Amino acid sequence: MKNLENQFTIAFYNLENFFDTKNDPHTLDDDFTPDGMKRWDESKFSRKTKKLAKTISLIGAEASSIPPVLIGIAEVENKNAIDALLNTKALKEIDYAYVHFNSPDERGIDTALVYNRDHFKVLDSETIPLLVANNNGDQDLTRDILYVHGMLHEEEVHVFVNHWPSRRDGSDETSYKRVKAAETVLQKIGNMPMESFNCIIMGDFNDDPNSESIQKIMETGAFVNPMQKLLSPNSGSANYKGKWSLFDQILISHSFLNYEKGTHSFRKAKVFAPKFLKEWKGKYKGNPFRTFAGKKYLGGYSDHFPVYVVLKENE
């Protein structure tokens, strides 16, 4: 059996409206309350929490002897929801902690970075506001970009967790917002010494690998997109109206292609799509098994599959 001891998984997972059941008067979360449109009660919340925890615990299990050491998450409402997730039977034995800030998103959904304290140490963290206007000139109240600087074992790394503006008003009409998001990340990176930095840019970019926004990052020549080859007419991380997309991606800097002692080198990238995460019958067979379809409660996991990369620690 191959040695899994020095291989580690880094994942990203859009949790699809992972709200707690309390009404926050400052956000548009009313649908996800017991009296709201979705009838979102403790029973449904608990069921979803356990399902998400089970999923996270299994990501990359074929390549590493432990669950992911870093998990970027999107569409989580607040610390209550993250605490509930990490308190589940599937995850509570792991020494997980997290970095989370409230973002200005009007629905109150944020990003966060969950990390295993035995393998990762946070040096500092901050939110980077994404300042972008809608077509009418008003500021788009969208998610901040989460930046975490830390030590993965003995190696310094810079992690960006993203959930870029949606395509709700049309992909072409909103493309400029995601290009601005890419520029915002690159502006932060521009202040780092390029020759020695290790950088991971993960998220739900609401754009595919070939989109203008992702290409803007790739054009710097500093990154590899190991997710590029994972999108096909029959596979991706989400499916909308019968068409697969790969909005969920993890980009890594070229430094993860070296083999020096004490560094980490890239092994593989995958979409985590086991049978239990999929619709098992009907016209949506094979699609992510989601929690809701419109108002209808399905009781699934998420409308996105997680994605992950495996890194090997060089000894």
N, C-alpha and C positions, 0 to 999 in steps of 0.2 A: 504493500500500500504506500502511495506517495506521501511525502511529509507535508502535512497541512499546518504544522505548528507555526511556521514563520510566514504564513500567508494570511492576509487580512482583507476584509471586505469593507468597502466604502459605498454607501447606498444613498439614493434619493427616492422619496416617495411622496406623491401628492395624495393626501389622505381624504380628499373629496368631502368638503364641508364638515370637518371634524369639530363640531360645536358642542359645548356643554349645554345643559338644559335651562340655564338661568337667562333671564332677559337682561341684556346690557342696554341701558337707556341711551347710550352714546353711539350705538351702531345699529345697522339694519339686520339684526339677527332674529327678528320676531318670528319668522317662519320656523326657526329651530328652537321652539319653546313648547311646553306641553299643550298650550292653548293655541299655538300657531298653526299655519297651514299644514306643516309636516307632522303635527302631533308628536313632537320630538320629546319623549319622556325618558326617565331614568332607565327603563328596560331597554329601549332602543339604543340609547347612548352606551350602556354597559355591553350590549351585544356587539356593537361596532368596535368598541375599545378592545375587547378580547380578540376580535378577528384581526384587527390591525396589529396587535401585539404578537399574535401567532405568526403572522406574515413576516414581520420584522425579524423575529427570532430565527426564521428559516432562510432568509436571504443569504445566498452564497455558501450554504451549508456543504455543498459538494467540493468547495475549494478551500475552506477554512475550518479549523476545529472550534471556532467560537462565532457567535453572532456578530453582525457588523460593528466595527469599532467607531465609525462615524456614520450618522444617518441625517441627511438634510431632509426636513419635512416642510410641506406647504399645505395651505388651507387648514391650519389649526387655529382655533379661536383664541386660546389664552393658556396661561400656566395651569389652570385647573384641568384642562383637557390633557395636557402633556403629563401632569402628575398622575392622572388616572391611568394613562397609557403605561407609564413606567412602573406603576404599582400592581400591574396584572401578574398573574401566576407565571406567564410566559417570560416576563422580563425582570421581575423584581430581584432575582438572584444575581443579576448582572449589575456591576457598579456604574450604572448610567447616570449622567447628569446632563444638563442642557444649557444652551444659550438662547434666550428669547427676548425680544423687545416688542412692545405693542407698535403696530404700524398704522399709518393714517387711512388704510383701506376702509371704505365706508361700510362694508359688510363685517369688518372686524376680523378678517382672516389674515393670518401672519405666516411667516416662515420661522424655523428654528433649527438649531443644530444639536442633535443628541450625540453624546460621545461617551465612550467607555473610559472611565478615569484610570483604569489600569494601563491604558495604552495611549491616551492623549491628555495633554495638559494645556489648558487655555492660558495664553500669555496676555492677550487683550482682545477686546471685541467692540464692535460699534455698528450702528446702522448707517447706511449711506442713502440719503433721501433720493428718490427718483423724481426730479422736478420736470414734469412734462405736462403740456396743456392739451385739453381736448380741442376739437375743431372750432368750438365756439369761443375759445380763448380762456375758459375757466380751467383752473388746475385740476388735473386728473388725480383724484385721491387714490393712489395705488400703493402697492406694497413697497416698503423700503428694501434695499439690498442688504442682507446680513453679511458682515465680514468678521471672520474669526481667525486670529493669529495664534498659532499654538505649536506644540511639540508632539509629533507623532513618533513615539519612541524617542530616538535620539536626533530626529530630523525636524528642522523647522519647516512648517507649512503654513500657507495662506489659503483659507477656504472662503469662498463666496457662495452663499445660498440665495437663489433667485426665484421669484415668481413674477415674471414679466407681464405687462398689460395684455389683456385678453383680445381675441379677435371678434368679440361680440358685434361690433359695428362694421365688420368686414375686414378681411386680412390685409388688403391693400390700403384701405383707409386708415388702419391703425398701425401699419408697419413702422412708421416714423417713431412711434413710442418705444418699440422694442429696439430699434436702432439706437435711440437715445439711451436706453438701458445698457446696451453693449458699450457705448461710449463712456457711460458713467463708471462701469467696472474698469475699463481700460485706463481711465483717468486716475483711478486709485492705484492701479498696477504700475502706471507710469512713474510713480514716486519710489518704486522698489528697484534695487539693483538687478537687472535682467539676467546677468550671467550666473547668479547663485540662488535664484529664488525658486521655490517649489510651490506651485499654485494649482488649486483645484477649483474650477468654476462649475457648480452644479445647479440644477433647478428645472422647473417647468418654465421653459422659455416662450411657450406659446408660438414657437417657430420650429421648423424642421432644420436638420443639419445644413441644408443648402440655402436656407433663407439669408437675406441680406444681413440681418443682425448677427447671426452666428458667424457668417463669413467675415464680418468686420473684425471679430476676435481672431479668427484663423489667419487673416491677412497680416497680422503682426509677426507671424512666423514663430511665435513663442509657444504655440499650443498644438496638441494632437487631439483630434476628436475620435476616440475609439468607438463612439456610437454610430458613426457615419454609416457603417456597413449593416447596421441592425434594422434599418428601415427597408421594408419591401412592400409590394402590393398585398402581401399576406401576413405581415407582422409589423408591430410597432409597440408603443406604450399606451396608446389610446385609440379609440375608433369613433369617428363621428360620421353618421349617415353612410355607413359601410366603407368608409375610407380610413385607412390606418395612418396615424401620424406618429412622430417621435419627438414630441415637444419636451419630453423628459430626457435630459442628457447630462453627462459628466465629462467636462473637458479637463485635460491635464497638461501641465507644462512639459516641455521636452526633457526636463531634468529627471522625470520618472522613467526615462528610457536608459538610464545608466546602471552600472552594476557595482559601484564603489561600496566598500564595507560601510555599514551604518546608514546606508540610504535605502530607499524603497524603489523597486522597479515594477513597472506595469506588467501584469500577466494576461488579463483578459477583461472584456466588458460584455455584459449581458443584460437582457430584459428578463426580469424574474416573472415568469408566467406559468406557474404550475397549474394543474387541472383545477384545484380548489378555488383559484382566483378567477376562473372563467365561467361565463354562462355555459350551461351544459346542454341546452336544447333550444329549439326554435330558431327564428331568423337571426337572432343575435349570438348564436352559438360560437364560442371561441373569443368573444369580446370580454373585456373586464366585467366582472360581476359586481355591479355598483349597488350603492345603498338605496338610491332613489332613481326612478325614471320619471321626471316631472314631479307630480304630486304623489305618484304611486310608490309605496314603500316595498322594496324588493328584499331588503335585509342582507345585502351583499357587503363587499369590502370597500372598494373604491372604483371610480370610473377610470383610474390609471393603474397600470402595472408599475411596480418599482423598477428602477434600473440600478445597476451596480458595476463597480470595477473591483478587481482583485489585485492587490499589491503584494509583492514579496519583499520581506526585509532581508537585505543582503548581509551575510555574516562574514 
